[in-house]
Amino acid sequence: MAEVKSPILSLRQIKKSYGPLQILHGIDLDIHEGEVVALLGENGAGKSTVSNIICGTIRPSSGSMTWRGAEYAPANPREAIDSGLGLIHQELRLLPHLTIAENVFVGRWPKSRGQIDRKAMERKAQEQLERLGLDLPANRKVEGLSTANQQLVEIAKALTLNARLLILDEPTAALGDAETELLFKQIDRLRADGVGIIYISHRLEEIRRIADRIVVMRDGAKVQEFDKGDVPVRTIVESMVGRELGRMFPHFPPVGDDVTFEVKDLTSALDAFHDVSFKVHKGEVFGIAGLVGAGRTELVRAITGADPISAGSIYLDGKDVTPRSPGQSIRNGIVLVPEDRKLQGLVLEHSISENIGYANMKAVAPKKWVSKKAIDSFAAANIHRFGVKGQGHQNADEMSGGNQQKVVLAKWLATDPKVVVLDEPTRGIDVGARSSIYDIIVELSAKGICVIVVSSDLEEVLGVSNRILVMAEGRQAGILDRANANDVSVMELATS
Amino acid sequence: MISVARGRTSSPSVSSLFSLGGATGPLIGLLLLCAFLSFATDSFFTARNLLNVLDQITVLGIMAVGMTFVILIGGIDLSVGSILALSMMVMGYLSNELGMALPLAIVIALFASAAAGAVTGLLITEFSVPAFISTLAMMSVARGLANMITDGQQIVGFPGWFNLLAIIRHGGFLTVTVGLMLIVFAAGWIFLRNTTGGRCLYAIGGNQEVARLAGINVRLSTILVYITSAVLSGLAGIVLAARLDSVQPSSGVSYELDTIAAVVIGGASLSGGTGGIAGTVIGVLVIGVLRNGLNLLGVSPFTQQVVIGVVIALAVAAEVLKKKKG
């Protein structure tokens, strides 16, 4: 770029806080016409917050934005769209039973004499499809289109709104190589047309190919900017991570050599992962790391019978315990503390006592005969044991996130399992509750229980685990010992 | 933090004292309704009439227990009225056309009902047909089968003792059919409160995924719930046959609506997870007393339909308002 153009969109000192929690620390960002800017960062680095602020979904706490030379502060997504911005979401938002043309013009159908002018609508949609080089009839239903083509339909929709800036949030997350190629071709075309593009992804290789500039974010701040050119992957990874470790993590006891738990050639029936094998020793804390969509959650759900498996087996103390249902897994002493406590862990409108009781019917009522008293005293004992701040008769939705998480732990740990799988055990909870959850993990490990921890928080996985299994796109990318595991080595495997 | 939590919920509410599980509103409504009718009519508050009310609600009451289980797990059962008719016709055909002993015919009729419930349950769990649709289908199939048995004709003339089950008041007040309803109430109440199976229904209705991950066999429970609802509908059919001393395939049309209404008036939420037998009993009584009272007041059946519709709407709206404020 020889001539110096003024940017179409500028962000200056954009900050965002929720209460005392600041999640964006003064972001500066410029995007020029016909430029592809990649936003790169770990999960939770603040990439989505930035794109949501640009698109008017979230309003910044302070800072200013300029859009094509004028002050810009969208109050809602509608205003952002009207100004010429288009956000292509990670999950597609098309209506499958309508045609491509109807999807492109939904809510603003071209009309003539009070009726929808289908011909004009289909003609205009067809023009956009041709502009994107898409060989599809506009009157085709969206249902059955490939993910890449659906993504392009979304882009066509944004273009009919005269979008001058597109934000693509993880556009290739669900795409194969050929489809990614197709998408990149279209991105090149749009770039030549002078459309600015913000490209959010954590696939380093493709970012290095498509981006004119790479902006790395970490913990809500912009840490570095790279111009296009041969920036080594290692340099980028180091700027993405690079934090001090081991701050709040307790000391973990060493583990023996005896294998208690083994997963052998496990393959998902939902095609989420394949051929995963690992062994966990008695009292070991085994971490599972990887990026969003790498298949971590699906793996642990399959281990505990929540999702179906198509091949492979699971052994506990040498016995085959491959589960067919969560109930069977729990009876074998293998429990999953699920990722989403509100949707999978708790019945929010029911009391804590009842919630704890649901997973422990056998212990509460060995003869299938329950009294309210039995549930209450069983729950009270475990509320005390796991340090839940609250009382049994309170409803789960009256509690803070940290306390809810402790209730969820109490629910599954009350019956003294042999293997405990924790999926994102500290997501969305404060520091105090976090460290008490780490203490519980140490306590479990000291008792000789195998603990498997899945976490998107790299620092956490590194801090608590003896060994770490790194997943990448459904594959087992490698297992790292504590001695060899650091943020760079994990990230290198996760993006491989 | 603990003290804050205590302040919010420490004093046990009236509903938990009497363990009505959110049915205090309907109970107050029922008492007001009874008070009003006692003043408005001479005959309402007499032993004889109140016993009549009990007789009149037996069929509805028995079916409503099964419907409570179904609604608790977040389902719906539209087939109860048709299964009631099917059960009646199976019993009548076996005993009067084939000459089978009546008690045996009753048992087989209940098994036929259970089979119908198993089919709907399997449709829901194994083929993922929504409960509304699968029970709608069963509603049509069971009604058709009931009609096919006698080509739409009624059957009359059962042994004398059968009709007397609904007439003789043992100890001066309790007919066998009313006694049966009370037993079903008590069994349902104990099942939901004091057995693991019952508590599991609350978990399933609260959140199916939470229940499944907690190790509860959601599929099996769901199938058993629909079987139970069908068997209780079949039992209600036998009771109705005893009361009428005849069976006809057109019996029980639109009973599903009364049954659902009774459960909902009793404070159960159609989205599942809340409700109970105590509430359902009150709901059944509200509908029974209302029907009886409106008859005593000489209100036409058409107007009665309007009044009952209004009461259902008011009861549910009041509950929702209470929750919002809560």
HADDOCK unambig.tbl for C-alpha pairs under 7 A between the chains (distance, minus, plus):
assign (segid A and resid 306 and name CA) (segid B and resid 213 and name CA) 6.56 0.50 0.50
assign (segid A and resid 326 and name CA) (segid B and resid 212 and name CA) 6.58 0.50 0.50
assign (segid A and resid 326 and name CA) (segid B and resid 213 and name CA) 5.46 0.50 0.50
assign (segid A and resid 326 and name CA) (segid B and resid 215 and name CA) 5.00 0.50 0.50
assign (segid A and resid 327 and name CA) (segid B and resid 214 and name CA) 6.90 0.50 0.50
assign (segid A and resid 327 and name CA) (segid B and resid 215 and name CA) 3.41 0.50 0.50
assign (segid A and resid 327 and name CA) (segid B and resid 216 and name CA) 6.00 0.50 0.50
assign (segid A and resid 327 and name CA) (segid B and resid 217 and name CA) 6.89 0.50 0.50
assign (segid A and resid 330 and name CA) (segid B and resid 215 and name CA) 6.41 0.50 0.50
assign (segid A and resid 343 and name CA) (segid B and resid 210 and name CA) 6.91 0.50 0.50
assign (segid A and resid 344 and name CA) (segid B and resid 209 and name CA) 5.72 0.50 0.50
assign (segid A and resid 344 and name CA) (segid B and resid 210 and name CA) 4.51 0.50 0.50
assign (segid A and resid 345 and name CA) (segid B and resid 210 and name CA) 5.48 0.50 0.50
assign (segid A and resid 346 and name CA) (segid B and resid 210 and name CA) 6.17 0.50 0.50
assign (segid A and resid 347 and name CA) (segid B and resid 206 and name CA) 5.46 0.50 0.50
assign (segid A and resid 347 and name CA) (segid B and resid 207 and name CA) 5.86 0.50 0.50
assign (segid A and resid 347 and name CA) (segid B and resid 210 and name CA) 6.79 0.50 0.50
assign (segid A and resid 358 and name CA) (segid B and resid 200 and name CA) 6.81 0.50 0.50
assign (segid A and resid 358 and name CA) (segid B and resid 203 and name CA) 6.73 0.50 0.50
assign (segid A and resid 358 and name CA) (segid B and resid 214 and name CA) 6.38 0.50 0.50
assign (segid A and resid 359 and name CA) (segid B and resid 214 and name CA) 4.46 0.50 0.50
assign (segid A and resid 359 and name CA) (segid B and resid 215 and name CA) 6.35 0.50 0.50
assign (segid A and resid 361 and name CA) (segid B and resid 196 and name CA) 6.25 0.50 0.50
assign (segid A and resid 365 and name CA) (segid B and resid 196 and name CA) 6.93 0.50 0.50
assign (segid A and resid 368 and name CA) (segid B and resid 195 and name CA) 5.49 0.50 0.50
assign (segid A and resid 368 and name CA) (segid B and resid 196 and name CA) 5.10 0.50 0.50
assign (segid A and resid 369 and name CA) (segid B and resid 194 and name CA) 5.61 0.50 0.50
assign (segid A and resid 369 and name CA) (segid B and resid 195 and name CA) 4.52 0.50 0.50
assign (segid A and resid 369 and name CA) (segid B and resid 196 and name CA) 6.25 0.50 0.50
assign (segid A and resid 370 and name CA) (segid B and resid 194 and name CA) 4.45 0.50 0.50
assign (segid A and resid 370 and name CA) (segid B and resid 195 and name CA) 4.97 0.50 0.50
assign (segid A and resid 370 and name CA) (segid B and resid 196 and name CA) 6.05 0.50 0.50
assign (segid A and resid 371 and name CA) (segid B and resid 194 and name CA) 5.29 0.50 0.50
assign (segid A and resid 389 and name CA) (segid B and resid 2 and name CA) 6.12 0.50 0.50
assign (segid A and resid 390 and name CA) (segid B and resid 2 and name CA) 5.80 0.50 0.50
assign (segid A and resid 390 and name CA) (segid B and resid 5 and name CA) 6.65 0.50 0.50
